[in-house]
């Protein structure tokens, strides 16, 4: 599901599956009519209400959750930019001779953080950049501790800089967990199954008519498969057409300010 092609393929498969279930439902109804001529065949209102009610609830739940997680990930990008920017500014509290080396580490660190998510479609490269950033975190921390104890450091250098560095490091874990936070696959499977069951019931109710209501059938299949696609796209915002990449601009701007 973590690619444009994969998400689109699943949505197309659901679209075709719904159309198939619509046709199967219609044929089941026609078969019952042929076996019981003169008897009105009608779907169970209670069963249809339960299926479509649960389907609507599930769509609302998954869509709302996906949209919330999408916004949370955007806010975390801004938070990381603020944390890195604050720590970078507090390097001014260190001795002048130690600042150039630490600032260079910050630049390399931010480059690694940007590349981690820029190459998210290449898992091996993204993992390598994530590991590189972790190494740079340790180097920045060690250099900051050493510099804070040198002559020429501000009196509160350690008290102000180290907490800022700690927040800068912690946010990387928070962002990583956020990118991996998705509903269980069973939820998406249930959504697809209920969509097709709804198609089966609709097709059943359409049986006995002299003509197929093709527009209604196509609209139902299109709406359900489109909703499924949008939910998946929101869940994986660096893989599909709904992108979160624009939020990375705050980190890009911060990197430009660092020189």
NORPE-V461391 format. One record per helix or strand of 2 or more residues. SS is the DSSP state (2 for helix, 1 for strand). FROM is the first residue (numbers start at 1). TO is the last residue. If there is no record, write none. Layout:
((SS/FROM/TO) (SS/FROM/TO))
//
This chain:
((2/4/35) (2/45/93) (2/96/118) (2/123/148) (2/157/179) (2/185/206) (2/214/235) (2/245/258))
//
